[in-house]
């Protein structure tokens, strides 16, 4: 990737940063945009209030265009959990309904459904992990006429397995189930066309592959989802005419902005706009292609006598995340700690070392990582 892009990221200069699957570093223009909005509030108070809302509308349209959906389906939250919890609490469940998911989902995509299992009598069906991924025939076999929701990550956090969204989306439509996607490990590194893949619901924080501020999340609810999922509460911005303060008997909005209850973190949206603009200008497809080159190179030079590659690497399943399992009983946390002492930042997830390069990394970073593996 262009050196000019690398220069935008301070983390690329201060260390060998291969941990975007945990936290994505912020590009300089994103930091400047957040600071500029806060400085404007400090200097002018509400003077730019209209611009705050105009910025939010621009970002909503920008997100929608990058996900292949309409802007009225996009709402802003704080994180992935906010979005998935809103879905869990917004559906009228009946005992005997079931939810289909994956046994090793990140906890944000497990606890909302566990609560329904424990408190509402909803059956939670979990497809087991197989060879770092899952058997899609087995997964689809869990879906039946009582399945209300299938909820899966587009990219798995602990293996990097990339889901065939189109196949699962078609299976959900055939069964009349809603299809929900945790997109936090995909959006920004993997091209997504939610509508084309029959995704009804998607949620994700923006602080990983979008390289945007923490505290800013996205919730997508398609038309089918908005018929089934209802806000459990709504605030003054969730009504049809929010600036008409005297009109008290108002209806809830019918778009996903209904889940935005009040004033949000506008400075974060200013930052998000800059990060999204950078990614869109480069092109998510180009970024994905570059990350394939980096991770293919990584897999070629890994010392296989000491590490196993857990992540699926077939064309339809590989992603920008590569997980390695140390052999001979070596602890993954010890490996990550050893690398950190050499100013190389990765994560340990269970027994695996997770390596997650992004657009600011280069082949020298990959070589440095491989050479320093204990």
Secondary structure as a PSIPRED ss2 file (coil, helix, strand):
# PSIPRED VFORMAT (PSIPRED V4.0)

   1 X C   1.000  0.000  0.000
   2 X C   1.000  0.000  0.000
   3 X H   0.000  1.000  0.000
   4 X H   0.000  1.000  0.000
   5 X H   0.000  1.000  0.000
   6 X H   0.000  1.000  0.000
   7 X C   1.000  0.000  0.000
   8 X C   1.000  0.000  0.000
   9 X E   0.000  0.000  1.000
  10 X H   0.000  1.000  0.000
  11 X H   0.000  1.000  0.000
  12 X H   0.000  1.000  0.000
  13 X H   0.000  1.000  0.000
  14 X H   0.000  1.000  0.000
  15 X C   1.000  0.000  0.000
  16 X E   0.000  0.000  1.000
  17 X E   0.000  0.000  1.000
  18 X C   1.000  0.000  0.000
  19 X E   0.000  0.000  1.000
  20 X C   1.000  0.000  0.000
  21 X C   1.000  0.000  0.000
  22 X C   1.000  0.000  0.000
  23 X C   1.000  0.000  0.000
  24 X C   1.000  0.000  0.000
  25 X C   1.000  0.000  0.000
  26 X C   1.000  0.000  0.000
  27 X E   0.000  0.000  1.000
  28 X H   0.000  1.000  0.000
  29 X H   0.000  1.000  0.000
  30 X H   0.000  1.000  0.000
  31 X H   0.000  1.000  0.000
  32 X H   0.000  1.000  0.000
  33 X H   0.000  1.000  0.000
  34 X H   0.000  1.000  0.000
  35 X H   0.000  1.000  0.000
  36 X H   0.000  1.000  0.000
  37 X H   0.000  1.000  0.000
  38 X H   0.000  1.000  0.000
  39 X H   0.000  1.000  0.000
  40 X H   0.000  1.000  0.000
  41 X H   0.000  1.000  0.000
  42 X H   0.000  1.000  0.000
  43 X H   0.000  1.000  0.000
  44 X H   0.000  1.000  0.000
  45 X H   0.000  1.000  0.000
  46 X H   0.000  1.000  0.000
  47 X H   0.000  1.000  0.000
  48 X H   0.000  1.000  0.000
  49 X H   0.000  1.000  0.000
  50 X H   0.000  1.000  0.000
  51 X H   0.000  1.000  0.000
  52 X H   0.000  1.000  0.000
  53 X H   0.000  1.000  0.000
  54 X H   0.000  1.000  0.000
  55 X H   0.000  1.000  0.000
  56 X H   0.000  1.000  0.000
  57 X H   0.000  1.000  0.000
  58 X H   0.000  1.000  0.000
  59 X H   0.000  1.000  0.000
  60 X H   0.000  1.000  0.000
  61 X H   0.000  1.000  0.000
  62 X H   0.000  1.000  0.000
  63 X H   0.000  1.000  0.000
  64 X H   0.000  1.000  0.000
  65 X H   0.000  1.000  0.000
  66 X H   0.000  1.000  0.000
  67 X H   0.000  1.000  0.000
  68 X C   1.000  0.000  0.000
  69 X C   1.000  0.000  0.000
  70 X C   1.000  0.000  0.000
  71 X H   0.000  1.000  0.000
  72 X H   0.000  1.000  0.000
  73 X H   0.000  1.000  0.000
  74 X E   0.000  0.000  1.000
  75 X E   0.000  0.000  1.000
  76 X E   0.000  0.000  1.000
  77 X E   0.000  0.000  1.000
  78 X C   1.000  0.000  0.000
  79 X C   1.000  0.000  0.000
  80 X H   0.000  1.000  0.000
  81 X H   0.000  1.000  0.000
  82 X H   0.000  1.000  0.000
  83 X H   0.000  1.000  0.000
  84 X H   0.000  1.000  0.000
  85 X H   0.000  1.000  0.000
  86 X H   0.000  1.000  0.000
  87 X H   0.000  1.000  0.000
  88 X H   0.000  1.000  0.000
  89 X H   0.000  1.000  0.000
  90 X H   0.000  1.000  0.000
  91 X C   1.000  0.000  0.000
  92 X C   1.000  0.000  0.000
  93 X C   1.000  0.000  0.000
  94 X C   1.000  0.000  0.000
  95 X C   1.000  0.000  0.000
  96 X C   1.000  0.000  0.000
  97 X C   1.000  0.000  0.000
  98 X E   0.000  0.000  1.000
  99 X E   0.000  0.000  1.000
 100 X E   0.000  0.000  1.000
 101 X E   0.000  0.000  1.000
 102 X E   0.000  0.000  1.000
 103 X C   1.000  0.000  0.000
 104 X C   1.000  0.000  0.000
 105 X C   1.000  0.000  0.000
 106 X C   1.000  0.000  0.000
 107 X H   0.000  1.000  0.000
 108 X H   0.000  1.000  0.000
 109 X H   0.000  1.000  0.000
 110 X C   1.000  0.000  0.000
 111 X H   0.000  1.000  0.000
 112 X H   0.000  1.000  0.000
 113 X H   0.000  1.000  0.000
 114 X H   0.000  1.000  0.000
 115 X H   0.000  1.000  0.000
 116 X H   0.000  1.000  0.000
 117 X H   0.000  1.000  0.000
 118 X H   0.000  1.000  0.000
 119 X H   0.000  1.000  0.000
 120 X H   0.000  1.000  0.000
 121 X C   1.000  0.000  0.000
 122 X C   1.000  0.000  0.000
 123 X E   0.000  0.000  1.000
 124 X E   0.000  0.000  1.000
 125 X E   0.000  0.000  1.000
 126 X E   0.000  0.000  1.000
 127 X E   0.000  0.000  1.000
 128 X C   1.000  0.000  0.000
 129 X C   1.000  0.000  0.000
 130 X E   0.000  0.000  1.000
 131 X C   1.000  0.000  0.000
 132 X C   1.000  0.000  0.000
 133 X E   0.000  0.000  1.000
 134 X C   1.000  0.000  0.000
 135 X C   1.000  0.000  0.000
 136 X H   0.000  1.000  0.000
 137 X H   0.000  1.000  0.000
 138 X H   0.000  1.000  0.000
 139 X H   0.000  1.000  0.000
 140 X H   0.000  1.000  0.000
 141 X H   0.000  1.000  0.000
 142 X C   1.000  0.000  0.000
 143 X C   1.000  0.000  0.000
 144 X C   1.000  0.000  0.000
 145 X C   1.000  0.000  0.000
 146 X C   1.000  0.000  0.000
 147 X E   0.000  0.000  1.000
 148 X E   0.000  0.000  1.000
 149 X E   0.000  0.000  1.000
 150 X E   0.000  0.000  1.000
 151 X E   0.000  0.000  1.000
 152 X E   0.000  0.000  1.000
 153 X E   0.000  0.000  1.000
 154 X C   1.000  0.000  0.000
 155 X E   0.000  0.000  1.000
 156 X C   1.000  0.000  0.000
 157 X C   1.000  0.000  0.000
 158 X C   1.000  0.000  0.000
 159 X C   1.000  0.000  0.000
 160 X C   1.000  0.000  0.000
 161 X C   1.000  0.000  0.000
 162 X E   0.000  0.000  1.000
 163 X C   1.000  0.000  0.000
 164 X C   1.000  0.000  0.000
 165 X H   0.000  1.000  0.000
 166 X H   0.000  1.000  0.000
 167 X H   0.000  1.000  0.000
 168 X H   0.000  1.000  0.000
 169 X H   0.000  1.000  0.000
 170 X H   0.000  1.000  0.000
 171 X H   0.000  1.000  0.000
 172 X H   0.000  1.000  0.000
 173 X H   0.000  1.000  0.000
 174 X H   0.000  1.000  0.000
 175 X H   0.000  1.000  0.000
 176 X C   1.000  0.000  0.000
 177 X C   1.000  0.000  0.000
 178 X E   0.000  0.000  1.000
 179 X E   0.000  0.000  1.000
 180 X E   0.000  0.000  1.000
 181 X E   0.000  0.000  1.000
 182 X E   0.000  0.000  1.000
 183 X C   1.000  0.000  0.000
 184 X C   1.000  0.000  0.000
 185 X C   1.000  0.000  0.000
 186 X C   1.000  0.000  0.000
 187 X C   1.000  0.000  0.000
 188 X C   1.000  0.000  0.000
 189 X C   1.000  0.000  0.000
 190 X C   1.000  0.000  0.000
 191 X C   1.000  0.000  0.000
 192 X C   1.000  0.000  0.000
 193 X C   1.000  0.000  0.000
 194 X C   1.000  0.000  0.000
 195 X C   1.000  0.000  0.000
 196 X C   1.000  0.000  0.000
 197 X C   1.000  0.000  0.000
 198 X C   1.000  0.000  0.000
 199 X C   1.000  0.000  0.000
 200 X C   1.000  0.000  0.000
 201 X E   0.000  0.000  1.000
 202 X E   0.000  0.000  1.000
 203 X E   0.000  0.000  1.000
 204 X E   0.000  0.000  1.000
 205 X E   0.000  0.000  1.000
 206 X C   1.000  0.000  0.000
 207 X C   1.000  0.000  0.000
 208 X C   1.000  0.000  0.000
 209 X C   1.000  0.000  0.000
 210 X C   1.000  0.000  0.000
 211 X C   1.000  0.000  0.000
 212 X C   1.000  0.000  0.000
 213 X C   1.000  0.000  0.000
 214 X C   1.000  0.000  0.000
 215 X C   1.000  0.000  0.000
 216 X C   1.000  0.000  0.000
 217 X E   0.000  0.000  1.000
 218 X E   0.000  0.000  1.000
 219 X E   0.000  0.000  1.000
 220 X E   0.000  0.000  1.000
 221 X E   0.000  0.000  1.000
 222 X C   1.000  0.000  0.000
 223 X H   0.000  1.000  0.000
 224 X H   0.000  1.000  0.000
 225 X H   0.000  1.000  0.000
 226 X H   0.000  1.000  0.000
 227 X H   0.000  1.000  0.000
 228 X H   0.000  1.000  0.000
 229 X C   1.000  0.000  0.000
 230 X C   1.000  0.000  0.000
 231 X C   1.000  0.000  0.000
 232 X C   1.000  0.000  0.000
 233 X C   1.000  0.000  0.000
 234 X C   1.000  0.000  0.000
 235 X C   1.000  0.000  0.000
 236 X H   0.000  1.000  0.000
 237 X H   0.000  1.000  0.000
 238 X H   0.000  1.000  0.000
 239 X E   0.000  0.000  1.000
 240 X C   1.000  0.000  0.000
 241 X C   1.000  0.000  0.000
 242 X C   1.000  0.000  0.000
 243 X C   1.000  0.000  0.000
 244 X C   1.000  0.000  0.000
 245 X C   1.000  0.000  0.000
 246 X C   1.000  0.000  0.000
 247 X C   1.000  0.000  0.000
 248 X C   1.000  0.000  0.000
 249 X C   1.000  0.000  0.000
 250 X C   1.000  0.000  0.000
 251 X C   1.000  0.000  0.000
 252 X E   0.000  0.000  1.000
 253 X C   1.000  0.000  0.000
 254 X C   1.000  0.000  0.000
 255 X C   1.000  0.000  0.000
 256 X H   0.000  1.000  0.000
 257 X H   0.000  1.000  0.000
 258 X H   0.000  1.000  0.000
 259 X H   0.000  1.000  0.000
 260 X C   1.000  0.000  0.000
 261 X C   1.000  0.000  0.000
 262 X C   1.000  0.000  0.000
 263 X C   1.000  0.000  0.000
 264 X C   1.000  0.000  0.000
 265 X C   1.000  0.000  0.000
 266 X H   0.000  1.000  0.000
 267 X H   0.000  1.000  0.000
 268 X H   0.000  1.000  0.000
 269 X H   0.000  1.000  0.000
 270 X H   0.000  1.000  0.000
 271 X H   0.000  1.000  0.000
 272 X H   0.000  1.000  0.000
 273 X H   0.000  1.000  0.000
 274 X H   0.000  1.000  0.000
 275 X H   0.000  1.000  0.000
 276 X H   0.000  1.000  0.000
 277 X H   0.000  1.000  0.000
 278 X H   0.000  1.000  0.000
 279 X H   0.000  1.000  0.000
 280 X H   0.000  1.000  0.000
 281 X H   0.000  1.000  0.000
 282 X H   0.000  1.000  0.000
 283 X C   1.000  0.000  0.000
 284 X H   0.000  1.000  0.000
 285 X H   0.000  1.000  0.000
 286 X H   0.000  1.000  0.000
 287 X H   0.000  1.000  0.000
 288 X H   0.000  1.000  0.000
 289 X H   0.000  1.000  0.000
 290 X H   0.000  1.000  0.000
 291 X H   0.000  1.000  0.000
 292 X H   0.000  1.000  0.000
 293 X H   0.000  1.000  0.000
 294 X H   0.000  1.000  0.000
 295 X H   0.000  1.000  0.000
 296 X H   0.000  1.000  0.000
 297 X H   0.000  1.000  0.000
 298 X H   0.000  1.000  0.000
 299 X H   0.000  1.000  0.000
 300 X H   0.000  1.000  0.000
 301 X H   0.000  1.000  0.000
 302 X C   1.000  0.000  0.000
 303 X C   1.000  0.000  0.000
 304 X C   1.000  0.000  0.000
 305 X C   1.000  0.000  0.000
 306 X C   1.000  0.000  0.000
 307 X E   0.000  0.000  1.000
 308 X E   0.000  0.000  1.000
 309 X E   0.000  0.000  1.000
 310 X C   1.000  0.000  0.000
 311 X C   1.000  0.000  0.000
 312 X C   1.000  0.000  0.000
 313 X C   1.000  0.000  0.000
 314 X C   1.000  0.000  0.000
 315 X C   1.000  0.000  0.000
 316 X C   1.000  0.000  0.000
 317 X C   1.000  0.000  0.000
 318 X C   1.000  0.000  0.000
 319 X C   1.000  0.000  0.000
 320 X C   1.000  0.000  0.000
 321 X E   0.000  0.000  1.000
 322 X E   0.000  0.000  1.000
 323 X E   0.000  0.000  1.000
 324 X E   0.000  0.000  1.000
 325 X E   0.000  0.000  1.000
 326 X E   0.000  0.000  1.000
 327 X C   1.000  0.000  0.000
 328 X C   1.000  0.000  0.000
 329 X C   1.000  0.000  0.000
 330 X C   1.000  0.000  0.000
 331 X C   1.000  0.000  0.000
 332 X H   0.000  1.000  0.000
 333 X H   0.000  1.000  0.000
 334 X H   0.000  1.000  0.000
 335 X H   0.000  1.000  0.000
 336 X H   0.000  1.000  0.000
 337 X H   0.000  1.000  0.000
 338 X H   0.000  1.000  0.000
 339 X H   0.000  1.000  0.000
 340 X H   0.000  1.000  0.000
 341 X H   0.000  1.000  0.000
 342 X C   1.000  0.000  0.000
 343 X C   1.000  0.000  0.000
 344 X E   0.000  0.000  1.000
 345 X E   0.000  0.000  1.000
 346 X C   1.000  0.000  0.000
 347 X E   0.000  0.000  1.000
 348 X E   0.000  0.000  1.000
 349 X E   0.000  0.000  1.000
 350 X C   1.000  0.000  0.000
 351 X C   1.000  0.000  0.000
 352 X E   0.000  0.000  1.000
 353 X E   0.000  0.000  1.000
 354 X E   0.000  0.000  1.000
 355 X E   0.000  0.000  1.000
 356 X E   0.000  0.000  1.000
 357 X C   1.000  0.000  0.000
 358 X C   1.000  0.000  0.000
 359 X C   1.000  0.000  0.000
 360 X C   1.000  0.000  0.000
 361 X C   1.000  0.000  0.000
 362 X C   1.000  0.000  0.000
 363 X H   0.000  1.000  0.000
 364 X H   0.000  1.000  0.000
 365 X H   0.000  1.000  0.000
 366 X H   0.000  1.000  0.000
 367 X H   0.000  1.000  0.000
 368 X H   0.000  1.000  0.000
 369 X H   0.000  1.000  0.000
 370 X H   0.000  1.000  0.000
 371 X H   0.000  1.000  0.000
 372 X H   0.000  1.000  0.000
 373 X C   1.000  0.000  0.000
 374 X C   1.000  0.000  0.000
